[in-house]
Amino acid sequence: MSTRREFITLIGGAAAAWPLAARAQQRRMRRIGVLMSTAETDPESPPRIAAFQRGLATVGWIAGQNVRIDYRWAAGEPAQMQVLARELVNLQPDVILASTTPSTAALMRETRTIPIVFVVVGDPVGSGFVASIPRPGGNITGFTNIESSLGGKWIQLLKEIAPRVTRVSLLFNPETAPFAAFYVHPIEAAAPSFAVEPIAKPIRTDTEIEAAITDVGRESTGGLIVLPDTFTTVHRKAIISAAARNNVPTIYPFRYMASDGGLIAYGVDVVDLFQRAAPYVDRILRGANPADLPVQAPTKFELVINLETAKALGLQAPPTLLALADEVIE
């Protein structure tokens, strides 16, 4: 009889413990918010998210098992970014991943307490996100896509594939690229060495793209540098098409822009930045303070040349340049 009572007591105690165990398991489920500046349908979005989730899995965080990830997609619209930033902050996640400067700025306006890890941000100090690169000092840290040597490299590469270029326009949107000076100044410093005159060409709406590039194409010695920018990323196909129609040799900041038909691209491997962000998110989930996590610089760069576009523009890439390329599109 006592054995039966002990058994019933054991079962009753276990039944009472199950809800507690379930609640404890729920408490262990952590939450990550992700604010993407691109559209979910953008072909470049899945590889970035896959890289981030792959990086998380490497350090033990599996979506749907011990971490929930809430995504929001702004599709390059600054006003929408603010709405989505507020949505994510209201969810009270443990940490938020922010893609690009506008997304990070939108989140910063909504919270000074929830940790934020950014990727693809040009000037985190100048944008007010961090106090310094080694000691961010607040609730934000992350990974920049800025490298001071890029400006001079863009001119050099453009001149190698299009030697006739003597005037180079720099295309960017001041509203989504407040950090543009970080690129413009090195370009201006390097330009005389290549006998090139740089001209800033800010645009603010997609309707200005055609007119701006048509203006560049009126000069037979005109060329174009497309700066890294949420606006130029979202509207890259319009920019690439306008450059082709107006016979403008153009260098782009990201690999996928050459894959989409651009002449030549040189810049940071963005997918790598997303994967590198995962260990920072992991450290924050385990108790690290973003104020103490140094901002990291890019380490991987890609050079892609589109020979089909070069042929259409009447250009020929020198063998020395082709030998340096990570990818040659034929």
MARZA-427866 format. One line per 8 residues: number of its first residue (from 1); their letters; for each residue x, y, z of C-alpha. Coordinates in Angstrom, 1 decimal. Layout:
<rs>
NUM = a = X Y Z ~ ...
</rs>
This chain:
<rs>
1 = mstrrefi = 0.0 0.0 0.0 ~ 2.8 2.4 0.9 ~ 4.5 1.6 -2.4 ~ 1.3 2.5 -4.2 ~ 1.0 5.8 -2.3 ~ 4.7 6.6 -3.0 ~ 4.1 5.9 -6.7 ~ 1.1 8.2 -6.8
9 = tliggaaa = 3.0 10.9 -5.0 ~ 5.9 10.5 -7.5 ~ 3.5 10.8 -10.4 ~ 1.8 13.8 -8.9 ~ 5.1 15.6 -8.2 ~ 6.3 14.9 -11.7 ~ 3.0 16.3 -13.1 ~ 3.4 19.4 -11.1
17 = awplaara = 7.0 19.8 -12.2 ~ 6.2 19.5 -16.0 ~ 4.7 23.0 -16.3 ~ 7.7 24.4 -14.4 ~ 10.1 22.6 -16.7 ~ 8.1 23.9 -19.7 ~ 8.3 27.5 -18.4 ~ 12.0 27.1 -17.7
25 = qqrrmrri = 12.5 25.9 -21.3 ~ 10.6 28.9 -22.6 ~ 12.8 31.2 -20.5 ~ 15.9 29.7 -22.2 ~ 14.5 30.6 -25.6 ~ 16.4 33.8 -26.5 ~ 15.2 36.4 -29.0 ~ 17.1 38.2 -31.8
33 = gvlmstae = 15.7 41.0 -33.9 ~ 17.0 41.6 -37.4 ~ 16.4 44.8 -39.3 ~ 17.4 44.4 -43.0 ~ 17.6 47.5 -45.2 ~ 17.0 45.3 -48.3 ~ 13.8 43.6 -49.5 ~ 13.1 40.0 -48.6
41 = tdpesppr = 12.8 39.3 -52.3 ~ 16.2 40.8 -53.1 ~ 18.5 37.9 -54.4 ~ 21.2 39.1 -52.0 ~ 19.1 38.8 -48.9 ~ 19.0 35.0 -48.5 ~ 22.8 34.5 -48.6 ~ 23.2 37.1 -45.9
49 = iaafqrgl = 20.6 35.6 -43.6 ~ 22.0 32.1 -44.3 ~ 25.5 33.3 -43.4 ~ 24.2 34.8 -40.1 ~ 22.3 31.7 -39.1 ~ 25.2 29.5 -40.1 ~ 27.4 31.6 -37.8 ~ 24.9 31.3 -35.0
57 = atvgwiag = 24.7 27.6 -35.4 ~ 28.5 27.3 -35.2 ~ 28.3 28.8 -31.7 ~ 25.3 26.8 -30.6 ~ 22.2 28.9 -31.4 ~ 19.7 27.1 -33.6 ~ 16.7 29.1 -34.9 ~ 13.4 27.6 -33.5
65 = qnvridyr = 15.2 25.5 -30.9 ~ 17.0 27.8 -28.4 ~ 16.6 31.1 -30.2 ~ 13.8 32.9 -32.0 ~ 14.8 35.3 -34.8 ~ 12.3 38.1 -35.9 ~ 13.1 39.6 -39.3 ~ 11.9 42.9 -40.7
73 = waagepaq = 12.6 44.1 -44.3 ~ 12.7 47.8 -45.1 ~ 13.3 47.5 -48.9 ~ 15.5 50.7 -48.8 ~ 12.7 53.0 -47.5 ~ 14.1 55.2 -44.6 ~ 10.6 55.9 -43.3 ~ 9.7 52.3 -43.2
81 = mqvlarel = 12.9 51.5 -41.4 ~ 11.8 53.7 -38.5 ~ 8.4 51.9 -38.3 ~ 10.1 48.5 -38.4 ~ 12.7 49.6 -35.9 ~ 10.0 50.5 -33.4 ~ 8.3 47.1 -34.0 ~ 11.4 45.2 -33.2
89 = vnlqpdvi = 12.2 47.3 -30.1 ~ 8.7 46.7 -28.9 ~ 9.3 42.9 -29.1 ~ 12.1 43.5 -26.4 ~ 14.6 41.1 -28.0 ~ 17.9 40.3 -26.3 ~ 19.9 41.7 -29.1 ~ 19.2 43.3 -32.6
97 = lasttpst = 21.2 42.8 -35.8 ~ 21.1 46.0 -37.9 ~ 22.0 46.0 -41.6 ~ 23.4 49.4 -42.9 ~ 23.7 52.9 -41.5 ~ 20.0 53.9 -42.0 ~ 18.8 50.8 -40.1 ~ 21.2 51.3 -37.3
105 = aalmretr = 20.2 55.0 -37.0 ~ 16.5 54.1 -36.9 ~ 17.1 51.6 -34.1 ~ 19.3 54.0 -32.1 ~ 16.4 56.5 -32.1 ~ 14.2 53.8 -30.6 ~ 16.5 52.3 -27.9 ~ 19.6 53.1 -25.9
113 = tipivfvv = 19.5 49.9 -23.9 ~ 18.8 46.9 -26.2 ~ 22.2 45.7 -27.6 ~ 22.6 46.3 -31.3 ~ 25.2 44.7 -33.6 ~ 25.5 46.4 -37.0 ~ 26.9 45.3 -40.3 ~ 27.7 47.3 -43.5
121 = vgdpvgsg = 28.0 50.6 -41.7 ~ 30.4 53.2 -43.2 ~ 31.3 55.6 -40.4 ~ 30.1 54.4 -37.0 ~ 31.9 57.2 -35.1 ~ 30.8 60.0 -37.4 ~ 27.3 58.7 -37.4 ~ 27.2 58.8 -33.6
129 = fvasiprp = 26.7 55.1 -33.1 ~ 29.9 54.6 -31.1 ~ 32.2 56.7 -29.1 ~ 35.3 55.1 -30.6 ~ 36.3 52.0 -32.6 ~ 38.1 50.2 -29.8 ~ 35.6 51.2 -27.1 ~ 32.1 51.7 -28.5
137 = ggnitgft = 30.9 52.9 -25.1 ~ 27.1 52.4 -25.5 ~ 24.6 49.7 -26.6 ~ 25.9 49.5 -30.2 ~ 28.9 47.8 -31.8 ~ 29.5 45.9 -35.0 ~ 31.3 45.5 -38.4 ~ 32.1 48.3 -40.8
145 = niesslgg = 32.4 48.1 -44.6 ~ 34.8 51.1 -44.7 ~ 38.4 50.8 -45.8 ~ 40.3 54.0 -46.6 ~ 42.2 52.4 -49.5 ~ 39.0 51.6 -51.4 ~ 38.7 55.1 -52.9 ~ 42.1 55.1 -54.6
153 = kwiqllke = 41.6 51.5 -55.6 ~ 38.3 52.3 -57.4 ~ 40.0 55.0 -59.5 ~ 43.0 52.7 -60.3 ~ 40.8 49.8 -61.4 ~ 38.5 52.0 -63.4 ~ 41.4 53.6 -65.2 ~ 42.9 50.2 -65.9
161 = iaprvtrv = 39.8 48.9 -67.7 ~ 38.8 52.3 -69.2 ~ 42.0 54.3 -69.7 ~ 40.1 57.1 -71.5 ~ 38.3 58.2 -68.3 ~ 39.5 61.6 -67.0 ~ 36.4 62.8 -65.1 ~ 34.8 60.5 -62.6
169 = sllfnpet = 31.4 61.2 -61.0 ~ 30.7 59.8 -57.5 ~ 27.1 58.6 -57.2 ~ 25.4 58.4 -53.8 ~ 22.3 59.5 -51.9 ~ 23.2 62.0 -49.1 ~ 20.2 60.9 -47.1 ~ 21.1 57.2 -46.9
177 = apfaafyv = 24.9 57.7 -47.1 ~ 25.7 60.5 -44.6 ~ 29.1 58.9 -44.4 ~ 29.9 59.6 -48.1 ~ 32.8 62.0 -47.2 ~ 34.6 58.9 -45.8 ~ 34.9 57.7 -49.4 ~ 34.9 61.0 -51.2
185 = hpieaaap = 37.9 62.5 -49.5 ~ 40.3 59.5 -50.2 ~ 39.1 59.5 -53.8 ~ 39.8 63.2 -54.1 ~ 43.3 62.6 -52.6 ~ 44.1 59.8 -55.0 ~ 42.6 61.3 -58.2 ~ 45.6 63.5 -59.3
193 = sfavepia = 47.9 60.5 -59.3 ~ 45.6 59.0 -62.1 ~ 45.0 62.3 -63.9 ~ 41.3 62.1 -63.0 ~ 39.0 64.9 -61.9 ~ 36.4 63.6 -59.3 ~ 32.9 65.2 -59.2 ~ 30.4 64.4 -56.4
201 = kpirtdte = 27.0 63.6 -57.9 ~ 24.4 63.3 -55.1 ~ 21.0 62.1 -56.0 ~ 18.0 61.6 -53.7 ~ 15.3 59.8 -55.7 ~ 15.2 57.0 -58.2 ~ 13.8 59.4 -60.8 ~ 17.1 61.2 -60.7
209 = ieaaitdv = 19.2 58.2 -61.6 ~ 18.7 58.4 -65.4 ~ 19.3 62.1 -65.7 ~ 22.5 61.9 -63.5 ~ 24.1 59.1 -65.5 ~ 22.9 60.6 -68.9 ~ 24.8 63.7 -67.8 ~ 28.0 61.7 -67.2
217 = grestggl = 27.6 60.0 -70.6 ~ 27.6 63.2 -72.5 ~ 31.4 63.4 -72.0 ~ 33.4 60.8 -73.9 ~ 35.9 60.8 -71.0 ~ 33.3 60.4 -68.3 ~ 33.3 57.5 -65.8 ~ 31.3 56.7 -62.7
225 = ivlpdtft = 32.0 55.4 -59.2 ~ 29.0 54.1 -57.4 ~ 29.5 54.5 -53.6 ~ 28.4 51.9 -51.1 ~ 24.9 53.0 -50.1 ~ 21.5 51.5 -49.2 ~ 20.0 53.6 -52.0 ~ 22.5 52.5 -54.7
233 = tvhrkaii = 22.1 48.9 -53.6 ~ 18.4 48.9 -53.8 ~ 18.4 50.7 -57.1 ~ 21.4 48.9 -58.6 ~ 19.6 47.5 -61.6 ~ 18.4 51.0 -62.7 ~ 21.9 52.3 -62.3 ~ 23.5 49.4 -64.2
241 = saaarnnv = 20.9 49.8 -67.0 ~ 21.5 53.6 -67.3 ~ 25.3 53.2 -67.3 ~ 24.9 50.7 -70.2 ~ 22.5 52.9 -72.2 ~ 24.8 55.9 -71.8 ~ 28.1 54.0 -72.5 ~ 29.5 55.0 -69.1
249 = ptiypfry = 32.3 52.9 -67.6 ~ 31.3 52.3 -64.0 ~ 32.9 50.6 -61.0 ~ 30.6 49.3 -58.3 ~ 31.3 48.6 -54.6 ~ 29.9 45.0 -54.3 ~ 30.4 41.8 -56.2 ~ 26.7 41.2 -57.0
257 = masdggli = 26.5 44.5 -58.9 ~ 28.9 43.1 -61.5 ~ 26.9 39.9 -61.5 ~ 23.8 41.9 -62.3 ~ 25.6 43.4 -65.4 ~ 27.9 46.1 -64.0 ~ 31.3 46.5 -65.6 ~ 33.6 45.9 -62.6
265 = aygvdvvd = 33.1 45.7 -58.9 ~ 35.5 45.8 -56.0 ~ 34.6 45.9 -52.4 ~ 33.9 44.2 -49.1 ~ 32.4 40.7 -49.0 ~ 29.1 41.6 -47.3 ~ 28.1 38.0 -46.7 ~ 31.3 37.5 -44.7
273 = lfqraapy = 30.3 40.5 -42.4 ~ 27.0 38.8 -41.6 ~ 28.7 35.6 -40.7 ~ 31.3 37.5 -38.5 ~ 28.4 39.3 -36.7 ~ 27.1 36.0 -35.3 ~ 29.9 35.5 -32.7 ~ 29.3 39.1 -31.4
281 = vdrilrga = 25.6 38.3 -31.0 ~ 26.5 35.1 -29.2 ~ 28.8 36.9 -26.8 ~ 26.1 39.4 -26.0 ~ 23.5 36.7 -25.5 ~ 26.0 35.1 -23.0 ~ 26.4 38.4 -21.1 ~ 29.0 40.5 -22.9
289 = npadlpvq = 28.5 44.3 -23.0 ~ 28.5 45.8 -26.5 ~ 30.3 48.8 -25.0 ~ 33.3 46.7 -24.6 ~ 33.3 44.9 -27.9 ~ 35.5 46.8 -30.5 ~ 34.1 47.7 -33.8 ~ 35.6 45.4 -36.4
297 = aptkfelv = 37.0 46.3 -39.9 ~ 36.4 44.3 -43.1 ~ 38.9 41.5 -43.9 ~ 37.6 40.0 -47.1 ~ 37.4 41.9 -50.5 ~ 36.2 40.8 -53.9 ~ 37.1 41.9 -57.4 ~ 34.7 40.8 -60.2
305 = inletaka = 34.9 41.8 -63.9 ~ 32.1 41.4 -66.3 ~ 33.7 40.8 -69.8 ~ 30.3 40.8 -71.5 ~ 29.7 44.4 -70.3 ~ 33.2 45.4 -71.2 ~ 32.7 44.2 -74.7 ~ 29.4 46.1 -75.0
313 = lglqappt = 31.3 49.2 -73.9 ~ 34.1 48.6 -76.4 ~ 36.6 48.0 -73.5 ~ 39.2 45.3 -73.0 ~ 40.4 44.2 -69.6 ~ 44.1 43.8 -69.5 ~ 45.5 40.4 -68.6 ~ 47.1 41.7 -65.5
321 = llaladev = 43.7 42.8 -64.2 ~ 42.0 39.6 -65.1 ~ 44.7 37.7 -63.2 ~ 43.8 39.6 -60.0 ~ 40.0 39.0 -60.3 ~ 38.2 36.7 -57.9 ~ 35.6 36.1 -60.6 ~ 35.4 36.9 -64.3
329 = ie = 32.0 36.8 -65.9 ~ 32.0 35.9 -69.6
</rs>
